[in-house]
Each structure stands twice: as C-alpha cells, then as structure tokens.
Amino acid sequence: MSPHITNEFVKIATLESLVEAQVVESILTEQHIPHRIRSFHDTAYDGLFQLQKGWGDLYAPASYESEITEILTGIRTQSTSPEP
C-alpha cells in the first residue's frame, strides 16, 4: 500500500480499559468509521503490559482523527461525571 493513500491507518489514541474499547468500537462501527483496536493483553504476561501502557491502541485513517477524538472525549467525560 502506498504511503500517500489517505486511508492509511495511524494511531489515534491509547484506550484506558476494555469497557472504553467496547463503547468506542460500537460507536465507530455504528457510524461506519473504519478503525482497528489493538489490545496490549498478552496471556504469557497476564496483562502486565496493560498496566504499563494502557489497555490498547485505537487506529484509524488520519482523516477521521478529529471526529474520533471528539467521540472518545465524550465517552471519557461521561465516565468521569458523577451520577446525580
């Protein structure tokens, strides 16, 4: 694949948890935004790398970066807001 193609996947964000990964994946799939999620979990080390690096990385075409960042910010804001 040529590096000049605009659909080349780049790292957009590091995900903090499995729940965050599932929610963002659901939203991106629903909105037909191409993406890949790579977990840092390694069964040989029982998730040791997830403690050091975060749960995993989210990759997508650079042209979707601002839209995905906005979605992820919304998810993180809702998860840290106290319940009324």
PyMOL Python script that loads the backbone (N, CA, C, O; Angstrom):
from pymol import cmd

cmd.read_pdbstr("""\
ATOM      1  N   MET A   1       0.848  -1.180   0.000  1.00  0.00           N
ATOM      2  CA  MET A   1       0.000   0.000   0.000  1.00  0.00           C
ATOM      3  C   MET A   1       0.887   1.233   0.000  1.00  0.00           C
ATOM      4  O   MET A   1       1.856   1.318   0.754  1.00  0.00           O
ATOM      5  N   SER A   2       0.551   2.165  -0.836  1.00  0.00           N
ATOM      6  CA  SER A   2       1.324   3.390  -0.952  1.00  0.00           C
ATOM      7  C   SER A   2       1.158   4.262   0.289  1.00  0.00           C
ATOM      8  O   SER A   2       0.048   4.382   0.807  1.00  0.00           O
ATOM      9  N   PRO A   3       2.250   4.879   0.783  1.00  0.00           N
ATOM     10  CA  PRO A   3       2.132   5.746   1.949  1.00  0.00           C
ATOM     11  C   PRO A   3       1.350   7.019   1.661  1.00  0.00           C
ATOM     12  O   PRO A   3       1.009   7.755   2.587  1.00  0.00           O
ATOM     13  N   HIS A   4       1.057   7.291   0.386  1.00  0.00           N
ATOM     14  CA  HIS A   4       0.335   8.507   0.022  1.00  0.00           C
ATOM     15  C   HIS A   4      -1.185   8.317   0.012  1.00  0.00           C
ATOM     16  O   HIS A   4      -1.928   9.277  -0.188  1.00  0.00           O
ATOM     17  N   ILE A   5      -1.645   7.086   0.227  1.00  0.00           N
ATOM     18  CA  ILE A   5      -3.082   6.837   0.270  1.00  0.00           C
ATOM     19  C   ILE A   5      -3.637   7.399   1.571  1.00  0.00           C
ATOM     20  O   ILE A   5      -3.066   7.164   2.636  1.00  0.00           O
ATOM     21  N   THR A   6      -4.733   8.130   1.502  1.00  0.00           N
ATOM     22  CA  THR A   6      -5.284   8.807   2.677  1.00  0.00           C
ATOM     23  C   THR A   6      -5.950   7.853   3.666  1.00  0.00           C
ATOM     24  O   THR A   6      -6.237   8.254   4.794  1.00  0.00           O
ATOM     25  N   ASN A   7      -6.200   6.620   3.279  1.00  0.00           N
ATOM     26  CA  ASN A   7      -6.853   5.664   4.173  1.00  0.00           C
ATOM     27  C   ASN A   7      -5.859   4.878   5.019  1.00  0.00           C
ATOM     28  O   ASN A   7      -6.239   3.897   5.658  1.00  0.00           O
ATOM     29  N   GLU A   8      -4.612   5.284   5.036  1.00  0.00           N
ATOM     30  CA  GLU A   8      -3.612   4.603   5.842  1.00  0.00           C
ATOM     31  C   GLU A   8      -3.963   4.777   7.321  1.00  0.00           C
ATOM     32  O   GLU A   8      -4.261   5.887   7.762  1.00  0.00           O
ATOM     33  N   PHE A   9      -3.928   3.697   8.078  1.00  0.00           N
ATOM     34  CA  PHE A   9      -4.280   3.749   9.485  1.00  0.00           C
ATOM     35  C   PHE A   9      -3.116   4.295  10.308  1.00  0.00           C
ATOM     36  O   PHE A   9      -1.962   3.910  10.120  1.00  0.00           O
ATOM     37  N   VAL A  10      -3.446   5.193  11.215  1.00  0.00           N
ATOM     38  CA  VAL A  10      -2.462   5.768  12.130  1.00  0.00           C
ATOM     39  C   VAL A  10      -3.002   5.631  13.550  1.00  0.00           C
ATOM     40  O   VAL A  10      -4.204   5.456  13.751  1.00  0.00           O
ATOM     41  N   LYS A  11      -2.114   5.710  14.524  1.00  0.00           N
ATOM     42  CA  LYS A  11      -2.552   5.632  15.911  1.00  0.00           C
ATOM     43  C   LYS A  11      -3.286   6.915  16.261  1.00  0.00           C
ATOM     44  O   LYS A  11      -2.754   8.013  16.095  1.00  0.00           O
ATOM     45  N   ILE A  12      -4.516   6.770  16.749  1.00  0.00           N
ATOM     46  CA  ILE A  12      -5.340   7.912  17.120  1.00  0.00           C
ATOM     47  C   ILE A  12      -5.292   8.143  18.625  1.00  0.00           C
ATOM     48  O   ILE A  12      -5.191   9.284  19.074  1.00  0.00           O
ATOM     49  N   ALA A  13      -5.365   7.055  19.414  1.00  0.00           N
ATOM     50  CA  ALA A  13      -5.423   7.197  20.870  1.00  0.00           C
ATOM     51  C   ALA A  13      -5.042   5.896  21.558  1.00  0.00           C
ATOM     52  O   ALA A  13      -5.068   4.820  20.961  1.00  0.00           O
ATOM     53  N   THR A  14      -4.688   6.028  22.833  1.00  0.00           N
ATOM     54  CA  THR A  14      -4.497   4.865  23.694  1.00  0.00           C
ATOM     55  C   THR A  14      -5.758   4.731  24.533  1.00  0.00           C
ATOM     56  O   THR A  14      -6.191   5.682  25.183  1.00  0.00           O
ATOM     57  N   LEU A  15      -6.337   3.544  24.509  1.00  0.00           N
ATOM     58  CA  LEU A  15      -7.567   3.283  25.247  1.00  0.00           C
ATOM     59  C   LEU A  15      -7.239   2.866  26.668  1.00  0.00           C
ATOM     60  O   LEU A  15      -6.225   2.212  26.914  1.00  0.00           O
ATOM     61  N   GLU A  16      -8.100   3.246  27.601  1.00  0.00           N
ATOM     62  CA  GLU A  16      -7.827   3.054  29.015  1.00  0.00           C
ATOM     63  C   GLU A  16      -8.354   1.747  29.593  1.00  0.00           C
ATOM     64  O   GLU A  16      -7.825   1.259  30.591  1.00  0.00           O
ATOM     65  N   SER A  17      -9.399   1.167  28.976  1.00  0.00           N
ATOM     66  CA  SER A  17      -9.992  -0.040  29.547  1.00  0.00           C
ATOM     67  C   SER A  17     -10.752  -0.821  28.480  1.00  0.00           C
ATOM     68  O   SER A  17     -11.000  -0.325  27.381  1.00  0.00           O
ATOM     69  N   LEU A  18     -11.113  -2.040  28.828  1.00  0.00           N
ATOM     70  CA  LEU A  18     -11.911  -2.879  27.940  1.00  0.00           C
ATOM     71  C   LEU A  18     -13.270  -2.236  27.683  1.00  0.00           C
ATOM     72  O   LEU A  18     -13.753  -2.244  26.551  1.00  0.00           O
ATOM     73  N   VAL A  19     -13.885  -1.685  28.712  1.00  0.00           N
ATOM     74  CA  VAL A  19     -15.198  -1.048  28.563  1.00  0.00           C
ATOM     75  C   VAL A  19     -15.108   0.127  27.589  1.00  0.00           C
ATOM     76  O   VAL A  19     -15.947   0.266  26.700  1.00  0.00           O
ATOM     77  N   GLU A  20     -14.088   0.970  27.760  1.00  0.00           N
ATOM     78  CA  GLU A  20     -13.913   2.098  26.851  1.00  0.00           C
ATOM     79  C   GLU A  20     -13.721   1.604  25.417  1.00  0.00           C
ATOM     80  O   GLU A  20     -14.278   2.180  24.483  1.00  0.00           O
ATOM     81  N   ALA A  21     -12.941   0.547  25.241  1.00  0.00           N
ATOM     82  CA  ALA A  21     -12.706  -0.018  23.913  1.00  0.00           C
ATOM     83  C   ALA A  21     -14.009  -0.522  23.293  1.00  0.00           C
ATOM     84  O   ALA A  21     -14.257  -0.301  22.108  1.00  0.00           O
ATOM     85  N   GLN A  22     -14.838  -1.194  24.082  1.00  0.00           N
ATOM     86  CA  GLN A  22     -16.099  -1.717  23.570  1.00  0.00           C
ATOM     87  C   GLN A  22     -17.066  -0.601  23.184  1.00  0.00           C
ATOM     88  O   GLN A  22     -17.740  -0.687  22.158  1.00  0.00           O
ATOM     89  N   VAL A  23     -17.133   0.442  24.002  1.00  0.00           N
ATOM     90  CA  VAL A  23     -18.042   1.551  23.724  1.00  0.00           C
ATOM     91  C   VAL A  23     -17.597   2.300  22.469  1.00  0.00           C
ATOM     92  O   VAL A  23     -18.412   2.564  21.586  1.00  0.00           O
ATOM     93  N   VAL A  24     -16.316   2.641  22.383  1.00  0.00           N
ATOM     94  CA  VAL A  24     -15.839   3.387  21.216  1.00  0.00           C
ATOM     95  C   VAL A  24     -15.953   2.531  19.953  1.00  0.00           C
ATOM     96  O   VAL A  24     -16.284   3.051  18.887  1.00  0.00           O
ATOM     97  N   GLU A  25     -15.687   1.237  20.057  1.00  0.00           N
ATOM     98  CA  GLU A  25     -15.823   0.368  18.888  1.00  0.00           C
ATOM     99  C   GLU A  25     -17.275   0.323  18.405  1.00  0.00           C
ATOM    100  O   GLU A  25     -17.532   0.359  17.202  1.00  0.00           O
ATOM    101  N   SER A  26     -18.204   0.247  19.328  1.00  0.00           N
ATOM    102  CA  SER A  26     -19.622   0.230  18.980  1.00  0.00           C
ATOM    103  C   SER A  26     -20.027   1.508  18.241  1.00  0.00           C
ATOM    104  O   SER A  26     -20.709   1.454  17.217  1.00  0.00           O
ATOM    105  N   ILE A  27     -19.603   2.645  18.766  1.00  0.00           N
ATOM    106  CA  ILE A  27     -19.946   3.936  18.151  1.00  0.00           C
ATOM    107  C   ILE A  27     -19.306   4.066  16.773  1.00  0.00           C
ATOM    108  O   ILE A  27     -19.967   4.485  15.822  1.00  0.00           O
ATOM    109  N   LEU A  28     -18.043   3.716  16.655  1.00  0.00           N
ATOM    110  CA  LEU A  28     -17.355   3.844  15.363  1.00  0.00           C
ATOM    111  C   LEU A  28     -17.955   2.904  14.321  1.00  0.00           C
ATOM    112  O   LEU A  28     -18.073   3.274  13.153  1.00  0.00           O
ATOM    113  N   THR A  29     -18.329   1.712  14.724  1.00  0.00           N
ATOM    114  CA  THR A  29     -18.961   0.766  13.804  1.00  0.00           C
ATOM    115  C   THR A  29     -20.316   1.292  13.357  1.00  0.00           C
ATOM    116  O   THR A  29     -20.656   1.228  12.176  1.00  0.00           O
ATOM    117  N   GLU A  30     -21.087   1.813  14.306  1.00  0.00           N
ATOM    118  CA  GLU A  30     -22.411   2.371  14.003  1.00  0.00           C
ATOM    119  C   GLU A  30     -22.310   3.535  13.017  1.00  0.00           C
ATOM    120  O   GLU A  30     -23.176   3.701  12.159  1.00  0.00           O
ATOM    121  N   GLN A  31     -21.257   4.338  13.140  1.00  0.00           N
ATOM    122  CA  GLN A  31     -21.079   5.498  12.267  1.00  0.00           C
ATOM    123  C   GLN A  31     -20.251   5.181  11.015  1.00  0.00           C
ATOM    124  O   GLN A  31     -19.889   6.084  10.261  1.00  0.00           O
ATOM    125  N   HIS A  32     -19.959   3.905  10.803  1.00  0.00           N
ATOM    126  CA  HIS A  32     -19.216   3.437   9.628  1.00  0.00           C
ATOM    127  C   HIS A  32     -17.851   4.099   9.495  1.00  0.00           C
ATOM    128  O   HIS A  32     -17.420   4.438   8.393  1.00  0.00           O
ATOM    129  N   ILE A  33     -17.181   4.280  10.619  1.00  0.00           N
ATOM    130  CA  ILE A  33     -15.836   4.846  10.630  1.00  0.00           C
ATOM    131  C   ILE A  33     -14.848   3.684  10.682  1.00  0.00           C
ATOM    132  O   ILE A  33     -14.879   2.900  11.630  1.00  0.00           O
ATOM    133  N   PRO A  34     -13.978   3.556   9.690  1.00  0.00           N
ATOM    134  CA  PRO A  34     -13.015   2.451   9.698  1.00  0.00           C
ATOM    135  C   PRO A  34     -12.059   2.591  10.877  1.00  0.00           C
ATOM    136  O   PRO A  34     -11.584   3.686  11.179  1.00  0.00           O
ATOM    137  N   HIS A  35     -11.787   1.479  11.534  1.00  0.00           N
ATOM    138  CA  HIS A  35     -10.913   1.512  12.707  1.00  0.00           C
ATOM    139  C   HIS A  35     -10.386   0.117  13.017  1.00  0.00           C
ATOM    140  O   HIS A  35     -10.902  -0.892  12.537  1.00  0.00           O
ATOM    141  N   ARG A  36      -9.353   0.100  13.828  1.00  0.00           N
ATOM    142  CA  ARG A  36      -8.784  -1.142  14.375  1.00  0.00           C
ATOM    143  C   ARG A  36      -8.424  -0.870  15.821  1.00  0.00           C
ATOM    144  O   ARG A  36      -7.949   0.213  16.165  1.00  0.00           O
ATOM    145  N   ILE A  37      -8.654  -1.860  16.660  1.00  0.00           N
ATOM    146  CA  ILE A  37      -8.271  -1.747  18.060  1.00  0.00           C
ATOM    147  C   ILE A  37      -7.283  -2.862  18.358  1.00  0.00           C
ATOM    148  O   ILE A  37      -7.531  -4.030  18.056  1.00  0.00           O
ATOM    149  N   ARG A  38      -6.170  -2.488  18.949  1.00  0.00           N
ATOM    150  CA  ARG A  38      -5.112  -3.449  19.289  1.00  0.00           C
ATOM    151  C   ARG A  38      -4.939  -3.464  20.809  1.00  0.00           C
ATOM    152  O   ARG A  38      -4.524  -2.474  21.412  1.00  0.00           O
ATOM    153  N   SER A  39      -5.259  -4.586  21.402  1.00  0.00           N
ATOM    154  CA  SER A  39      -5.113  -4.749  22.848  1.00  0.00           C
ATOM    155  C   SER A  39      -3.650  -5.059  23.180  1.00  0.00           C
ATOM    156  O   SER A  39      -2.955  -5.720  22.408  1.00  0.00           O
ATOM    157  N   PHE A  40      -3.200  -4.578  24.329  1.00  0.00           N
ATOM    158  CA  PHE A  40      -1.851  -4.900  24.792  1.00  0.00           C
ATOM    159  C   PHE A  40      -1.826  -6.178  25.631  1.00  0.00           C
ATOM    160  O   PHE A  40      -0.769  -6.585  26.114  1.00  0.00           O
ATOM    161  N   HIS A  41      -3.000  -6.819  25.806  1.00  0.00           N
ATOM    162  CA  HIS A  41      -3.051  -8.017  26.646  1.00  0.00           C
ATOM    163  C   HIS A  41      -2.209  -9.129  26.036  1.00  0.00           C
ATOM    164  O   HIS A  41      -2.284  -9.401  24.838  1.00  0.00           O
ATOM    165  N   ASP A  42      -1.425  -9.752  26.868  1.00  0.00           N
ATOM    166  CA  ASP A  42      -0.592 -10.874  26.463  1.00  0.00           C
ATOM    167  C   ASP A  42      -0.772 -11.960  27.520  1.00  0.00           C
ATOM    168  O   ASP A  42      -0.422 -11.764  28.684  1.00  0.00           O
ATOM    169  N   THR A  43      -1.314 -13.094  27.114  1.00  0.00           N
ATOM    170  CA  THR A  43      -1.598 -14.149  28.095  1.00  0.00           C
ATOM    171  C   THR A  43      -0.335 -14.647  28.788  1.00  0.00           C
ATOM    172  O   THR A  43      -0.395 -15.076  29.940  1.00  0.00           O
ATOM    173  N   ALA A  44       0.793 -14.598  28.113  1.00  0.00           N
ATOM    174  CA  ALA A  44       2.038 -15.066  28.731  1.00  0.00           C
ATOM    175  C   ALA A  44       2.440 -14.192  29.924  1.00  0.00           C
ATOM    176  O   ALA A  44       3.058 -14.677  30.872  1.00  0.00           O
ATOM    177  N   TYR A  45       2.091 -12.917  29.875  1.00  0.00           N
ATOM    178  CA  TYR A  45       2.452 -11.991  30.955  1.00  0.00           C
ATOM    179  C   TYR A  45       1.240 -11.525  31.761  1.00  0.00           C
ATOM    180  O   TYR A  45       1.343 -10.597  32.563  1.00  0.00           O
ATOM    181  N   ASP A  46       0.093 -12.170  31.545  1.00  0.00           N
ATOM    182  CA  ASP A  46      -1.133 -11.915  32.296  1.00  0.00           C
ATOM    183  C   ASP A  46      -1.496 -10.432  32.360  1.00  0.00           C
ATOM    184  O   ASP A  46      -1.836  -9.914  33.425  1.00  0.00           O
ATOM    185  N   GLY A  47      -1.423  -9.754  31.217  1.00  0.00           N
ATOM    186  CA  GLY A  47      -1.858  -8.361  31.161  1.00  0.00           C
ATOM    187  C   GLY A  47      -0.873  -7.346  31.721  1.00  0.00           C
ATOM    188  O   GLY A  47      -1.239  -6.186  31.911  1.00  0.00           O
ATOM    189  N   LEU A  48       0.360  -7.744  31.991  1.00  0.00           N
ATOM    190  CA  LEU A  48       1.357  -6.847  32.567  1.00  0.00           C
ATOM    191  C   LEU A  48       1.540  -5.576  31.737  1.00  0.00           C
ATOM    192  O   LEU A  48       1.668  -4.487  32.296  1.00  0.00           O
ATOM    193  N   PHE A  49       1.552  -5.708  30.416  1.00  0.00           N
ATOM    194  CA  PHE A  49       1.777  -4.544  29.555  1.00  0.00           C
ATOM    195  C   PHE A  49       0.603  -3.577  29.605  1.00  0.00           C
ATOM    196  O   PHE A  49       0.789  -2.381  29.377  1.00  0.00           O
ATOM    197  N   GLN A  50      -0.601  -4.061  29.899  1.00  0.00           N
ATOM    198  CA  GLN A  50      -1.753  -3.178  30.002  1.00  0.00           C
ATOM    199  C   GLN A  50      -1.630  -2.269  31.215  1.00  0.00           C
ATOM    200  O   GLN A  50      -2.143  -1.150  31.195  1.00  0.00           O
ATOM    201  N   LEU A  51      -0.973  -2.714  32.251  1.00  0.00           N
ATOM    202  CA  LEU A  51      -0.759  -1.868  33.423  1.00  0.00           C
ATOM    203  C   LEU A  51       0.229  -0.748  33.107  1.00  0.00           C
ATOM    204  O   LEU A  51       0.134   0.344  33.668  1.00  0.00           O
ATOM    205  N   GLN A  52       1.174  -1.019  32.213  1.00  0.00           N
ATOM    206  CA  GLN A  52       2.216  -0.051  31.890  1.00  0.00           C
ATOM    207  C   GLN A  52       1.831   0.888  30.747  1.00  0.00           C
ATOM    208  O   GLN A  52       2.160   2.074  30.787  1.00  0.00           O
ATOM    209  N   LYS A  53       1.140   0.373  29.732  1.00  0.00           N
ATOM    210  CA  LYS A  53       0.907   1.130  28.503  1.00  0.00           C
ATOM    211  C   LYS A  53      -0.540   1.575  28.296  1.00  0.00           C
ATOM    212  O   LYS A  53      -0.802   2.355  27.381  1.00  0.00           O
ATOM    213  N   GLY A  54      -1.473   1.117  29.096  1.00  0.00           N
ATOM    214  CA  GLY A  54      -2.889   1.340  28.845  1.00  0.00           C
ATOM    215  C   GLY A  54      -3.492   0.073  28.286  1.00  0.00           C
ATOM    216  O   GLY A  54      -2.768  -0.889  28.031  1.00  0.00           O
ATOM    217  N   TRP A  55      -4.798   0.045  28.088  1.00  0.00           N
ATOM    218  CA  TRP A  55      -5.466  -1.181  27.645  1.00  0.00           C
ATOM    219  C   TRP A  55      -5.074  -1.567  26.222  1.00  0.00           C
ATOM    220  O   TRP A  55      -4.853  -2.744  25.934  1.00  0.00           O
ATOM    221  N   GLY A  56      -4.989  -0.573  25.329  1.00  0.00           N
ATOM    222  CA  GLY A  56      -4.657  -0.857  23.933  1.00  0.00           C
ATOM    223  C   GLY A  56      -4.678   0.423  23.119  1.00  0.00           C
ATOM    224  O   GLY A  56      -4.897   1.509  23.656  1.00  0.00           O
ATOM    225  N   ASP A  57      -4.450   0.288  21.825  1.00  0.00           N
ATOM    226  CA  ASP A  57      -4.413   1.440  20.931  1.00  0.00           C
ATOM    227  C   ASP A  57      -5.546   1.381  19.919  1.00  0.00           C
ATOM    228  O   ASP A  57      -5.997   0.306  19.522  1.00  0.00           O
ATOM    229  N   LEU A  58      -5.991   2.559  19.516  1.00  0.00           N
ATOM    230  CA  LEU A  58      -7.027   2.710  18.512  1.00  0.00           C
ATOM    231  C   LEU A  58      -6.378   3.300  17.256  1.00  0.00           C
ATOM    232  O   LEU A  58      -5.731   4.345  17.314  1.00  0.00           O
ATOM    233  N   TYR A  59      -6.559   2.619  16.127  1.00  0.00           N
ATOM    234  CA  TYR A  59      -6.006   3.062  14.849  1.00  0.00           C
ATOM    235  C   TYR A  59      -7.141   3.335  13.872  1.00  0.00           C
ATOM    236  O   TYR A  59      -8.153   2.635  13.871  1.00  0.00           O
ATOM    237  N   ALA A  60      -6.967   4.353  13.044  1.00  0.00           N
ATOM    238  CA  ALA A  60      -7.949   4.707  12.016  1.00  0.00           C
ATOM    239  C   ALA A  60      -7.261   5.598  10.989  1.00  0.00           C
ATOM    240  O   ALA A  60      -6.144   6.060  11.222  1.00  0.00           O
ATOM    241  N   PRO A  61      -7.918   5.847   9.852  1.00  0.00           N
ATOM    242  CA  PRO A  61      -7.346   6.791   8.891  1.00  0.00           C
ATOM    243  C   PRO A  61      -7.224   8.173   9.533  1.00  0.00           C
ATOM    244  O   PRO A  61      -8.101   8.589  10.290  1.00  0.00           O
ATOM    245  N   ALA A  62      -6.149   8.871   9.233  1.00  0.00           N
ATOM    246  CA  ALA A  62      -5.890  10.189   9.818  1.00  0.00           C
ATOM    247  C   ALA A  62      -7.025  11.172   9.538  1.00  0.00           C
ATOM    248  O   ALA A  62      -7.243  12.097  10.320  1.00  0.00           O
ATOM    249  N   SER A  63      -7.738  10.990   8.450  1.00  0.00           N
ATOM    250  CA  SER A  63      -8.828  11.905   8.105  1.00  0.00           C
ATOM    251  C   SER A  63      -9.985  11.854   9.104  1.00  0.00           C
ATOM    252  O   SER A  63     -10.818  12.760   9.127  1.00  0.00           O
ATOM    253  N   TYR A  64     -10.047  10.801   9.931  1.00  0.00           N
ATOM    254  CA  TYR A  64     -11.106  10.666  10.944  1.00  0.00           C
ATOM    255  C   TYR A  64     -10.628  11.045  12.346  1.00  0.00           C
ATOM    256  O   TYR A  64     -11.392  10.928  13.304  1.00  0.00           O
ATOM    257  N   GLU A  65      -9.397  11.491  12.483  1.00  0.00           N
ATOM    258  CA  GLU A  65      -8.812  11.718  13.806  1.00  0.00           C
ATOM    259  C   GLU A  65      -9.630  12.683  14.665  1.00  0.00           C
ATOM    260  O   GLU A  65      -9.916  12.377  15.822  1.00  0.00           O
ATOM    261  N   SER A  66     -10.004  13.821  14.134  1.00  0.00           N
ATOM    262  CA  SER A  66     -10.725  14.799  14.957  1.00  0.00           C
ATOM    263  C   SER A  66     -12.091  14.268  15.376  1.00  0.00           C
ATOM    264  O   SER A  66     -12.513  14.486  16.511  1.00  0.00           O
ATOM    265  N   GLU A  67     -12.780  13.583  14.487  1.00  0.00           N
ATOM    266  CA  GLU A  67     -14.093  13.018  14.806  1.00  0.00           C
ATOM    267  C   GLU A  67     -13.977  11.944  15.900  1.00  0.00           C
ATOM    268  O   GLU A  67     -14.781  11.911  16.832  1.00  0.00           O
ATOM    269  N   ILE A  68     -12.982  11.079  15.778  1.00  0.00           N
ATOM    270  CA  ILE A  68     -12.785  10.021  16.762  1.00  0.00           C
ATOM    271  C   ILE A  68     -12.348  10.607  18.103  1.00  0.00           C
ATOM    272  O   ILE A  68     -12.803  10.156  19.154  1.00  0.00           O
ATOM    273  N   THR A  69     -11.478  11.598  18.072  1.00  0.00           N
ATOM    274  CA  THR A  69     -11.029  12.240  19.310  1.00  0.00           C
ATOM    275  C   THR A  69     -12.204  12.872  20.036  1.00  0.00           C
ATOM    276  O   THR A  69     -12.287  12.802  21.262  1.00  0.00           O
ATOM    277  N   GLU A  70     -13.108  13.486  19.297  1.00  0.00           N
ATOM    278  CA  GLU A  70     -14.300  14.089  19.887  1.00  0.00           C
ATOM    279  C   GLU A  70     -15.193  13.018  20.529  1.00  0.00           C
ATOM    280  O   GLU A  70     -15.703  13.217  21.631  1.00  0.00           O
ATOM    281  N   ILE A  71     -15.382  11.899  19.851  1.00  0.00           N
ATOM    282  CA  ILE A  71     -16.175  10.790  20.386  1.00  0.00           C
ATOM    283  C   ILE A  71     -15.538  10.252  21.658  1.00  0.00           C
ATOM    284  O   ILE A  71     -16.224  10.035  22.658  1.00  0.00           O
ATOM    285  N   LEU A  72     -14.235  10.037  21.623  1.00  0.00           N
ATOM    286  CA  LEU A  72     -13.519   9.494  22.774  1.00  0.00           C
ATOM    287  C   LEU A  72     -13.552  10.459  23.959  1.00  0.00           C
ATOM    288  O   LEU A  72     -13.679  10.026  25.105  1.00  0.00           O
ATOM    289  N   THR A  73     -13.439  11.740  23.698  1.00  0.00           N
ATOM    290  CA  THR A  73     -13.527  12.744  24.765  1.00  0.00           C
ATOM    291  C   THR A  73     -14.905  12.697  25.418  1.00  0.00           C
ATOM    292  O   THR A  73     -15.024  12.780  26.641  1.00  0.00           O
ATOM    293  N   GLY A  74     -15.939  12.565  24.600  1.00  0.00           N
ATOM    294  CA  GLY A  74     -17.298  12.456  25.123  1.00  0.00           C
ATOM    295  C   GLY A  74     -17.488  11.233  25.995  1.00  0.00           C
ATOM    296  O   GLY A  74     -18.140  11.306  27.036  1.00  0.00           O
ATOM    297  N   ILE A  75     -16.927  10.113  25.582  1.00  0.00           N
ATOM    298  CA  ILE A  75     -17.016   8.880  26.372  1.00  0.00           C
ATOM    299  C   ILE A  75     -16.300   9.056  27.697  1.00  0.00           C
ATOM    300  O   ILE A  75     -16.826   8.686  28.746  1.00  0.00           O
ATOM    301  N   ARG A  76     -15.108   9.618  27.654  1.00  0.00           N
ATOM    302  CA  ARG A  76     -14.320   9.791  28.880  1.00  0.00           C
ATOM    303  C   ARG A  76     -14.967  10.808  29.821  1.00  0.00           C
ATOM    304  O   ARG A  76     -14.908  10.641  31.040  1.00  0.00           O
ATOM    305  N   THR A  77     -15.573  11.842  29.281  1.00  0.00           N
ATOM    306  CA  THR A  77     -16.250  12.850  30.106  1.00  0.00           C
ATOM    307  C   THR A  77     -17.455  12.220  30.801  1.00  0.00           C
ATOM    308  O   THR A  77     -17.682  12.469  31.985  1.00  0.00           O
ATOM    309  N   GLN A  78     -18.221  11.416  30.088  1.00  0.00           N
ATOM    310  CA  GLN A  78     -19.389  10.764  30.685  1.00  0.00           C
ATOM    311  C   GLN A  78     -18.981   9.760  31.760  1.00  0.00           C
ATOM    312  O   GLN A  78     -19.673   9.623  32.768  1.00  0.00           O
ATOM    313  N   SER A  79     -17.879   9.065  31.560  1.00  0.00           N
ATOM    314  CA  SER A  79     -17.468   8.043  32.539  1.00  0.00           C
ATOM    315  C   SER A  79     -16.897   8.654  33.805  1.00  0.00           C
ATOM    316  O   SER A  79     -16.848   7.985  34.837  1.00  0.00           O
ATOM    317  N   THR A  80     -16.458   9.925  33.754  1.00  0.00           N
ATOM    318  CA  THR A  80     -15.905  10.558  34.951  1.00  0.00           C
ATOM    319  C   THR A  80     -16.890  11.503  35.629  1.00  0.00           C
ATOM    320  O   THR A  80     -16.621  12.013  36.717  1.00  0.00           O
ATOM    321  N   SER A  81     -18.040  11.736  34.978  1.00  0.00           N
ATOM    322  CA  SER A  81     -19.055  12.615  35.570  1.00  0.00           C
ATOM    323  C   SER A  81     -19.755  11.888  36.714  1.00  0.00           C
ATOM    324  O   SER A  81     -20.117  10.720  36.573  1.00  0.00           O
ATOM    325  N   PRO A  82     -19.948  12.565  37.846  1.00  0.00           N
ATOM    326  CA  PRO A  82     -20.665  11.929  38.953  1.00  0.00           C
ATOM    327  C   PRO A  82     -22.147  11.778  38.625  1.00  0.00           C
ATOM    328  O   PRO A  82     -22.745  12.628  37.965  1.00  0.00           O
ATOM    329  N   GLU A  83     -22.715  10.693  39.093  1.00  0.00           N
ATOM    330  CA  GLU A  83     -24.151  10.432  38.901  1.00  0.00           C
ATOM    331  C   GLU A  83     -24.959  11.404  39.748  1.00  0.00           C
ATOM    332  O   GLU A  83     -24.558  11.693  40.875  1.00  0.00           O
ATOM    333  N   PRO A  84     -26.090  11.923  39.248  1.00  0.00           N
ATOM    334  CA  PRO A  84     -26.907  12.859  40.050  1.00  0.00           C
ATOM    335  C   PRO A  84     -27.622  12.148  41.192  1.00  0.00           C
ATOM    336  O   PRO A  84     -28.346  12.784  41.958  1.00  0.00           O
TER     337      PRO A  84
END
""", "prot")
cmd.dss("prot")
cmd.show_as("cartoon", "prot")
cmd.util.cbc("prot")
cmd.orient("prot")
